[in-house]
Amino acid sequence: MMPGLVQILLFQGLGELITHFFLPLIPGPVVGLILLAGFLALRKSVNAPLDEVATVFSRHFGLLFVPAAVGVVMFWPHLKAHAAAIATALLVSVILTVAVTALVLKGLSRGPGK
């Protein structure tokens, strides 16, 4: 399992280095994940240690929701007091996201020079 964790941490560290020197607006772990995905796509397979780590992590994904649930319970009075503002912000952001996605898709579907 350690070789798989080392691979993941290596790609995350590489992502951190790239973002530190070249892409400061993108989080290092995101760049590392993209690099890892590209590496695995080039290899066209996942090695056994990395597969083992992924299997163990995927069995325990539920634990990642515990901090979020604690945050909701802890800040429930604030969430309740500002429910209308939160609902409005969520609704507006969803509408804007769908609109921008549609415009980008429309622009990309035209192709170059059209």
C-alpha positions in Angstrom: 0.0 0.0 0.0 2.9 2.4 0.7 4.1 2.4 -2.9 0.6 3.5 -4.0 0.5 6.3 -1.4 4.0 7.4 -2.5 2.8 7.7 -6.1 -0.2 9.8 -5.1 1.9 12.0 -2.9 4.5 12.3 -5.6 2.0 13.6 -8.1 0.5 15.9 -5.5 3.9 17.3 -4.7 4.7 17.7 -8.4 1.4 19.6 -8.8 2.3 21.8 -5.8 5.6 22.7 -7.5 4.0 23.5 -10.8 1.4 25.7 -9.2 4.0 27.4 -7.0 6.1 28.4 -10.0 3.8 28.5 -13.0 0.1 28.4 -12.1 -0.5 30.1 -8.8 -4.3 30.3 -9.3 -4.9 26.6 -9.6 -4.6 24.4 -6.4 -1.6 22.0 -6.4 -3.6 18.9 -5.7 -5.8 19.6 -8.7 -2.8 19.8 -11.0 -1.4 16.7 -9.4 -4.7 14.8 -10.0 -4.7 15.9 -13.7 -1.0 14.8 -14.0 -1.9 11.4 -12.4 -4.9 11.0 -14.7 -2.7 11.8 -17.7 0.0 9.4 -16.6 -2.6 6.6 -16.1 -4.1 7.4 -19.5 -0.7 7.1 -21.2 0.0 3.8 -19.4 -3.6 2.6 -20.2 -3.6 0.7 -16.9 -3.5 1.2 -13.1 -0.7 -0.6 -11.3 -1.5 -2.9 -8.4 -0.3 -0.6 -5.5 -2.3 2.3 -6.8 -5.3 0.1 -7.3 -5.0 -1.1 -3.7 -4.9 2.4 -2.3 -7.9 3.5 -4.5 -9.9 0.5 -3.3 -9.2 1.2 0.4 -10.0 4.9 0.0 -13.2 4.2 -1.8 -14.4 2.0 1.0 -14.1 4.8 3.4 -15.5 7.8 1.4 -18.3 8.1 3.9 -15.8 9.5 6.5 -15.3 12.5 4.3 -18.9 13.6 4.9 -18.4 13.7 8.7 -16.7 17.1 8.9 -19.3 18.6 6.6 -22.1 17.2 8.7 -20.5 18.5 11.9 -20.2 21.9 10.2 -23.9 22.0 9.3 -24.9 21.0 12.8 -22.5 23.5 14.4 -23.6 26.4 12.2 -27.3 25.5 12.0 -28.5 28.6 13.8 -26.6 30.8 11.2 -27.8 28.7 8.3 -31.4 29.0 9.6 -31.1 32.8 10.1 -29.8 33.3 6.6 -31.8 30.7 4.8 -33.4 33.1 2.3 -30.0 34.6 1.3 -28.4 31.1 1.0 -31.3 29.8 -1.1 -31.1 32.9 -3.4 -27.4 32.6 -3.8 -27.6 28.9 -4.7 -30.4 29.5 -7.1 -28.7 32.4 -8.9 -25.4 30.5 -9.1 -27.1 27.4 -10.6 -28.9 29.6 -13.2 -25.7 31.4 -14.1 -23.7 28.2 -14.3 -26.2 26.6 -16.6 -26.3 29.8 -18.8 -22.6 30.1 -19.0 -22.2 26.4 -19.8 -24.8 26.7 -22.5 -23.1 29.7 -24.0 -19.7 28.0 -23.9 -21.1 24.9 -25.5 -22.8 27.0 -28.2 -19.5 28.8 -28.9 -17.5 25.6 -29.1 -20.1 23.8 -31.2 -19.7 26.4 -34.0 -16.1 25.4 -34.5 -13.2 27.6 -35.7 -14.0 30.2 -38.3 -17.8 29.9 -38.2 
